[in-house]
């Protein structure tokens, strides 16, 4: 968990950045009533006043100032708000359409003032006192004639003493809801310009910081591809950085006034739809035990489906289903929050910073979802309106999260560096001791080279003995099965090249009960030792090989030996064992230990292998035992 000493600075840093989420300074809370706002008691040039409250509303009417008196008033509506919330004659206003808003305000004196106009959905014209002072896109009554454009701007006008009139035409055929989500601000030009440029500067700062974070983490992934967390996190940072330029004060629209609205809107939406699975993939990469892979796959499938729709469908189509994805996102936020609680409960190592950053991301993402939805309106309490006025909150939350994750990365790197330093110190100490030992040993070697040579010789002997023991049966001193496996393949291939036969004797001691149970372990071992020595000494050629194959079974490998010679050797070995006269009272064949032998002979070819030889000999042995034991049986392949 995070140490208490760093928690307070982190919280202060988060609050500082969150303060930048809302670019609004202190504003006068004065609302219009019945389309009129009395501002005579304020020094408007030094104030910032949201033009909120009840505005005149003319639905499906595009009226210029001279025509307003001839229009049909649809009612007084809450402004700013999505017009989807309005009802006219008991019917809810649809998202697509066009309308005219009108507001009058009273000023105490003639002066130059300004209006700060936010993003309007999705084209507008604005007159003050009959003079057209601001436009964005092309206002029209049909989608074919309308040209959408986002163009936050500040415009100046001459305010006169007494009544002043603002007329605003809007048309929307590209978004699921029309109107304004943020208020038009009235005040002095310098104050509003400062507000605008501060907002732009903050969003450029967010974009630059997130872009650097993204590139940095992608570079980390490039140099260490095994860890995918930096990949997902870096891509997520880049997506949020791009999105930051399209929301809030919309720096990209400011820098590129002719930017295509549809393309920009698709890019903004894609950054949202792709960002959700990326952040969950990131959390799974760093904490895999808490995030189920099936949930991650489901999120990715839904994201791909929505992404495909954004790419190929018109804006009004995917904007209409966007609330469903927002609800899905809220469900995932709840899931993420539950996992963070679980992680905190389990006190995972170094998880505190991730939890704090995750909480900041969750809070600001929820704020953005509400801000961009049609739910918010001026009937909300002032504190909530301040919180939900900006739509760049998730960018701030992401920057906090990126900063905390980078702090965790730095902490991990510091711990790794500290561990490396400690290990280097230990290694240096060991090296010092090693140098001293080497020097002492060198002196000893100088004094007695002969002793070293003798030691080396003894070491070679020991190694040789160890090698020999690894291939010998420890009881009988015969070759073991490992040695047999190494030899049989070589002999088989040699005889294959020379077209010489290979014979194999499979020998089994004829115990009728467990010999160890009858005579004790020592007597049983002694019996096997005697039999093994007898088999070894009875063979004359150096190429003949006697192997203790396992338990009471022996194998004799006879290279370049035909059938008749193999059978003769087998009978000779059987007689040698019988001649030992080792007592065995339980035998029904003889009153001493005997052996049964299966014999097999093959001429190696490309269609056979040495394993066939063992199988044939084993079958012959089985036949010898079933026919009464103490005999030799030969089987053909």
N, C-alpha and C positions, 0 to 999 in steps of 0.2 A: 504493500500500500504506500501511498505518497506520504512522505514525512511531513509532520505538521509545520516544520519551518518553511516549507515552500508553498503550502496551501494558500496562505493569505495573499502573497504576491500574485499567485495565479488568479485568485478570485478578483483582485483589484484590476488585473490586466483584462479579464473577461468583461468586467463592468465597463471599463474604458472603451473597449471595442464595441460593446453592445450599445454604448451611448452614441456611437457613430451610425447605428442602424437607422435611427430617426434623425433625418437632416433638418427637422423643424426646430427653430428656436422658440422661445416663449411667445405665445400668440394670444390675442384678445379673443375671449370667448363671447362672441356676439352673433346671434342667429337671426336670419331674416324671417319675417312673418308676412304671409300673404304676398310674397314677391317683393317686399320692401325691407331695406336695412337702413336704419338711422345711425350715421357715423359722425354726426356733427360735433359730438363731444370729444372726438379723438383727433390728435395731430397725425393725420394719415401718412405724412411723409416720413415720420419716424417710427411708424408702427408696421406690424405685419398682421393682417386680418384675414382669416379664412372666410370666404364668401359662402358660408354654409347656412342651411335652414330651408325655408319654403320658397321655391322658385315657381314662376308661372311655367306651365308645361303645355305645349301644343303638339299633340301626337299626330304623326303622319302629315305634318305641315312644315314646309320649309319657308319661313317668313323672314323677310328683311325688316329692318326697323320701321320703315314707312308702312309696312303691311301688317304689323302686329295687331293694331287696333281692329283690323278687318278679319283676323283669324278667330277660330273657335277655341276658347280656353278649355283644355281638357281637365284642368284642376291644378292645385298647388301640390308640388311633390317635394319629397325630401332630397336635398342635394348636398354633397355628392352621394350618389348611389347608383347601382345598376338599375336601369329602367325596367328590368324584368320583374322588379318588386312592385311596380306601379299597377294599379287597377283603374280602369276607365269603364264606367257603366257596368261594374260587376265582372269585367273580363280582364285577365292579366295580360299586360303588354308583352309581346314576344321579344326575343333577343334581336331579331333582324328587323330593320325598319329605319325610320328617320323621324326627327322631331326638332322642335325649337324650344329653347329655354329663354326666359327673360327675368331680369332682376333690376330693380331700381335701388339706388342708394343715395343718401343725402350726405353732402360734404359741406364743411363749414366755410371753405374758401377755394378760390381758384388756385390750382397748383398742378405740377407735373407729377403724375403717379405712374405706377406700373402694375402689371398683372403677371403672375407666375402661373403658366398653364401647364398642367401635368399631361401625361399621356391620355388621349381621348380615344375611345373606341367608336369608330376608327378613322373618321375624317370630320373636320369641323371648319366653320367660319365664325369669327367673333367680331362684333361691332361694339364700340363704345360711343355713345352719343351720336349715333348715326354714321360713324366712320369705321370702315372695315380696317382693323389693325392686325389681325392674325388669321392665318389659314393653315391647314394641314391636309394634304391629299385633295380629293375632289368630292364634294358633297353632292349626292344624287339620290334619286328615288328608286333606283334599281341597282342591282349588283353589277350589271354590265356597264353602267355609266359611272359607277363610283370607283374611285381610286383610293385605297386605304394608305394611311401613313401615320407612323408614330413620330411626333415632333414636339417634345417638351420645349418650351421657350418662354422668354420674358419679353413683354412688349410694353412700351410706354404710351401714355395718352394724356391729354389735357383734361383734368377734372375741373368742373365748374361749381361755383357756389350753388347749393341747393340740390335739385334732383339730377342724377346721372343715370343713364340707362345702359345696361349690358344685354345684348342679344346674342345668343349662341345657337347656331345651327349644327346638328349632328346627324350623321348617317352611319349605319353599321350593317354590313352583310357578311362579315368575315369572322366575327367572334360570336360565342354562344350568348353573350350578354352585351348590351350597349350602355353608353353613358360614361360617367367618370367615377372612379373609385377613390380618388384623392381630390381635395378641394382646390379650387382656384384661389390663389393668394393675392390680396391687394395690399400695396404698401409703397414705400419709397423705392426708387429704382436701385439705389446702391445696396439697400438691405436685401432686396430680392436677388440681385446679381451675386452678392456674397453668398447667399443661401444656395443659389444654383451652382456656383463654382466650387463651393465647399463640398456639396454633394458629389459633383463630378470628380473632384480630387480624391475624395474618400473612395469612390468606386474604382478609380484608376489604381489607387493604392491597393485595394483589395485584389483587383485583377492581377497586378504585377506580383504581389506577394504570393498569391495562389499559383500563378504561372511558374514562379521560381521554385516553389515547393514541389509542383508537379514534375518539372524537369529534373530537379534534384533526386526525387524518389525514382523516376524512370532510369536515371543514371545508376542509382544503387542497384536496381534490378538488372541492368545491362551487365554489371560486373559480378553479380551473384544471382544467377537465374534460378537457382534452387528455391529461393524465398520469393513467393509471388505477391506477398503483401505490399511491397513498394510499387509493383506494377499496377495493382488495383487502385492503390491510394494515389499514385501519380496521375493516372488517367482521370480519376475522380476530381482531383484538384484542377486539371486542365479544363474539364467540362464546366466546373463551377466558375472558373476564371472567364471562360467565354460567355457564360450566362450572365455574369456580373455586368458585362458591357451592354447587355440588352435590356436590363431592368433598371428600376430606380430612375435616375436622371438620364439613363440610356446614352452613355458616351458614344457608342457606335453610331447611333442616329445623329448625334451631335457632330461626329467626325465625318460621317457619310450621309448627308441629308437625302440623297437619292437612293438610299438602300432599299431594295425590293422588300416590301412588307411581308409578302408570303414566305419568301426564303428566310428572312430574319425570324419570323414567327416559328417556322419549322425548326430552325436551329435552336431557338430558345426552348421549344418543347422537347426536342430530342435530348438536350442536356439534362432535362429533368427525368425523362423516361429511362435513359441509360445510366444516370447517376445512382438510382435506387439499387439496382443489382450490384453495381460496383462497390458501393459502401458495405453491403452485406457480404460480398466476396472478401473484402478486406478484413472484416471482423472474423470471418471463418478462418482466414489464413493465419491470423495471429492467435485466435482462441478457438481451435477446431472442435473442442469437446462440447461447446455450448451452442453451436449453430448447425442444425440438422441439414444434411446435404439435400434432402428431398424438398425442403422449404426453399433452399437456394435455387434448385433447379426450377421449381414452380415460378419463383420470382423472375428468373431469366426468360422462361417461356412467355410469360405475360408481357414482360418488357419488350421482347422481340416482336410479339404480335402488335403491340401499340406502336412500336417504332416503325414497323412496316406500314401501318395505317397512316402515320404522320407523313411518311415519305410519299405515298401514292394518293392519299385522299385529300380533298379540299379542306381548307382551314376550318370552315364551319362544321364539318363532319367530326373531326377529331376533337374540336373544342367542345362539341356537345357531349362527348363521352369522357372528357377530361375529369369531370367530377367523380366518375367511377374509379379512375386511377388515383385520384386524391384520397378517396375513401380507402382504397387498397393500401396506399402509402401510410395512412394513419394506422391501419391494422399492423403493418410492418414496424412502424415506430413503436407501437405498444409491445410488439414481440421483442424488438431491440431493447426497449426499456426493461422488460422482464428479464432478459438475459444479462443486462448490466447489473441488475439487482442480485441475480444469482452469482455473478462473478464477484461482486463485492462481498457477498456472504461467504464465499469460499476463500476469499483473501488470496486470489491468485497473485503470484509474484509480478511486480511492476505493472499491475493492471490499474492502479489508481489514476494515473494520468489519462489513460484511454477512457476510463469511466467518466472523468470530469469533461473531457472533450466530447464524448458521446452524448452526455446530458446537454451540453451547449448546442450541439448539432440538432438534437431532438427538439429542444425548445424553440430554436430559431426556425427550423423547418416547419413546425406546427404554425408558427406565426405567419410564415410565408403562405402556407396553404390557405389559412383563413383570409389573409390579405388579398390574395388573388382570386378568392371565391366571391360569389355575389351575396354572401351572407352579411357582410359588414355594411353598415349605414350610419348616418349621423345620429341615430337614436341611441347608439351605444354610449356608455359613460365616457367622459373626456379622457380618463387615464387609458382606457382600452383603445380609444381612437389614436392616441399618441403612439401606443405600442404597435398598432397595426397599420400605421400610415405608410411606412416604407416597405418595399418589396425586395430589399437586398439583405434581409436578415439572415437567410440561410448562408449567404456568402460570408457574412461576418462569423456565423457559427462555424462554418467550415475553416475559416482562417484560425479561429481559436483552436479547433480540433487539430488542424495541421501543426500549429505551434506546439500544442501539448504532445502530439505524437513525435514531433522532432525533438522535443525535450526528452521524451522517453528514449528515443534513439540515441541522443547524446548521453543520457544516463547509462544506457546499456554499453555504449562505446567506452564511457569512462570506467565502468566496472570492469570491462574486458581489458582496458589498458592497465588498470590497477592490478588486475590478476596477472597480466603479462609481466608487469614490473616486479611483482612478488616472485613470480616463477624465475625471472631473470636473475634476481638476487640469490635465489636458492641455487640456480644453475651456476652462478659465479662462485658461490661458496663451494659447491661440489667440484667445480673446475680447479679452484685453489687447492682443495684437498687432493684432487686427482693429480695435479702437478707435483705436489709433494710426494704422493705415493709413487708416481712415475720416476721421480728423481731417486727416491730410495731404491726402487726396483732396478733402476739403471746401474746404481752403485753395486747392487748385489750381483747383477749380471756381469759387470766388469770383473768382479772378484772371482766369479766361478762360472765360466762359460761351459765347462764340462758338465757341471751340475745341471745347467739349463738344457744342454743337449740330452742328458740322461732323462730329465723330466719330459722333454719333448718326445723322446723315444717311448717312455712309459705311457704318455698320453696317446700316442699313436697306437700302442698296443691295446690300451683300454678301449679306444674307439673301434679298433678292429674286433676286439672281443664283444663289444656292445653290438656291432654290426652282425657278428656271428650269432650271438644270442637272440637277436631279433628274428633270425631265420631258423632257429633251432627250437625243438620242443623241449621245455625245461625239465621234463621228467625223464624221457628216454634218450635225450641228446640226438634224436633223429631230426631230419629236416621237417619243418612244420608246413602247414598248408599255404602260408604266405610264400615260402620258398618254392613250393610246388607250382603255385599259380604263376610265379615268375619264369619257371623253367619249362613247363609243358608247352607254352606257346612258342618258345624259341626252338625246342626240339622238334615240335610238329612242323614248323616252317622249314627247318633244316632237312628233315626227312622228306618233306614235300619237294624241295628242290632236287634232292638226290634220288628221289623215288625209292626210298627204303622204308620197310614196315616199322610200325611202332606197336609195342605190346604193353599191356597194363594188367597187373595183378591186384585185385581188390580183396583184401584179407580182413576177416572178422574173427575175433576170439570167441570160441564156443563156450560161453557161460550160460548155464541153464537157470541160474538165479543170479541176483546181484552179487558179484564176487566180493565186493567190499563189505556187504552185510554179513557174508559167511565168515570171512577170514580177517576183517578189519582193514582199514585204509592202507596201512603199511604193507600188509600182505598183498593187496591188490596192486599197489604201485610197484612192488617188487616183481610181481608177475609180468606186468607190462614192460618193465625194464629188461627182464630176461628175454622176453620174446623179441623186443626191439633189437637187442644186441645180437640175438641169433639171426634175425633177418639180415642185419647189416653185414655180419661176418660170413654169411653163407653165399653172398654174391661176390663175384670175382672181378667184373669189369668196372673200370672207373666211371663209365657213363651210366651204370645202373644206379638208380636213386630210390632209397627207402624213405617213406614219409609217414609220420603219424598224422592220419587224416582227421581224426577226431575220436575221443573216447577210446573204444576198444577196436577201432578200425585203422588199418594200415594200407598204404598203396605202394606198390613197387613199379617204377617206371623203367621199362626196358627199351631203350632206343635201338634201332636197327636190329630188331629181334623178331623172327618169324613165329608162326603158330607153334610148331613142334618144340622149338627151343624154349618158348615161353611156358608151355605145359610142363616140360621137364623141370624147369626152374621152380614152378609152382609146386610140383610134387616133392621136390627136394626140400623146399622150405617147410611144407607141411610135415614131412618126416622129421626134420630138425626140431621143430617145435614139439612134436610128440615125444621125441627122444629126451627132451628136458625132464619129462616125468614129473611135472608140477602137479601135486595132488588136487583132485577135484571130485570129491565123493558124490556130488549130486549129479554127475554126468551119466547119461544113459548110453553113451557111446563107449567111453573109456573111463577109467578111474583117475584120469589125469587131464590136464588142459590140452585141448586140440584147437585147430583153426580150420575154417572153411574158406576156400579161395575161388573167386570168379575170375576167369581169364578172358581177355578180349584182345584181338589183333586187327589193325587196320593199316591199309596202305593209303597215306594221305593224298587227297585230291581236292579239286576246287569245290566239290559238292559236299564235303564233310569237314568236321572240325574236331578238335581234341575233346570237346565236351561230349561228343557222340561216343568216344572211347570209354569215358567214365560211365556213361549210362549203360552201355552194353555190358561192361564188367560188373556193374552193380546188379543187373538182371541175372548174370551168371552166378554171382554170389548168392543171390536170393534163391536160385534154383538149388545150389549146393546145400544150403541150410535146410531147405524144405525137403530134400531127398535124404536127410539123415545126418548131415554135418560131417566134419573131418574128411573132406574130400575136395577134389578139384573139378570144376565144371568149366568147359569152354563154350562160348556162344559166338556165333557169327553175327555180323551187323544186320 
